[in-house]
């Protein structure tokens, strides 16, 4: 399985998924310990998930990954699922503990952030 973790500091899981450009990328399975594959920084000329809000066609480097984040807005999980991305919003900040939590089915999860009446996310 391929995991991407939102990480502004490349050490811990952080939030703001829609505009995130920094991700820790791991591979892991039930039989194989998580291995850090890369510290991915999406370049400024590539779209963020927010930029692809109404676009399910333009590729994103994390299409078909399991995405772990500390914060995501309402509707993000559904939009990203169309890209083959499974999203986990969690209070866990340790990357390895979060990956093991997904694999073992016991990751602590949080609700998505609500949107304002104008449709924008309250945390942006």
Order of alpha helices (4+ residues) and beta strands (2+ residues): beta-beta-beta-beta-alpha-beta-alpha
